[in-house]
Each structure stands twice: as C-alpha cells, then as structure tokens.
Amino acid sequence: ANCDWGVYNAISNGGNKPGLWRTLNSEEWIYLLTQRQDAKKKYAAGAVDGLNGLVLLPDNWTLPEGCTFNAGMGDGDDREYFAMKNNYTADQWQKMEQNGAVFLPAGGVRQEFSEITYVGEVGRYWSVTRCQGTAYLDEWCAYSLYFDSESLLPADPNNPRDYGRHVRLVCDAE
C-alpha cells in the first residue's frame, strides 16, 4: 500500500519529484525525542506568532541573538502554557529556523469522520510504522507522535488509520 504520502507524491516546492521526501518511522521519532544525545534539552512546548506547537532543535544548535529556549514540556495542560514556555514572534522564529529549529504546530485531531478538535492544544503526527501485536492492529493502526502542553509520546499506538493526523515530511541528506 502507498502509505507514505511523501514517497508517492511530488512536492511542488521540494524538488517536484516523487521519492525525494518521506515520513518518519516510529523508531526515528523515538530516537529524535528520547535517544539522541541530550534529547530532553532539544525539544519544548512553544508558540510561534500565536500558534501553539512543539519546537525541535538540531544536534548542533546555537541559540540566535535575541532569542531564548526553555527545554521540555510543561506542568499545565492548557493552550496558554505553550506561550508561557517559549513564545516567539515571527521575526524571532525566522532566526531560530535559520539555525535549524523546526516547529510542529498543535493542529488538533480528527477521530474517524468527526470534526477537528483540540486545535492549539494537541499535535499528532503520523509515522509510517504500523502497530504490531494483533491482526486488527497490524491492519488498521499506525504509530504517531503525540504532544500537548505537558506531555510527549513519540510512538503512540492509539491511531486507527482512518483518523486524521498530520504529516511532517523529511528529506534525507545525500
């Protein structure tokens, strides 16, 4: 099945050919958020120009002048906590991004055919890894990254494939 959206579709502003981009697998999300050196110091809840989400830093990180970074998630489960942890203007974020920071918006969730809920409160990003254990899980579920203002699960298995989740594509360096 063509389950990796990035592999099978041309990205118009990213080379315009299929196969240049891909979706992370669950092992890569786990490595990025828990296993790489100083992993817990390289992500945080934050807000960029009023949009809540998760800030990820690269391994070789240098904080830009005029910016701050407070690692980790919060101790309060509400939409205001993202900005209390790290709050960036568009200009500040441009500096952060130029130094390699990545922002994953908390775009909410869609369960089956329902409306999108929890926008600004929750982020869920697909992996290409199917769940394992039972025939039902193998057939119908995949892992995803889950975060809110106080928690982070890099490989959440509670994701039937008909649920709406976001996709963050990556391009492997040559």
Disulfide bonds with the S-S distance in Angstrom:
none
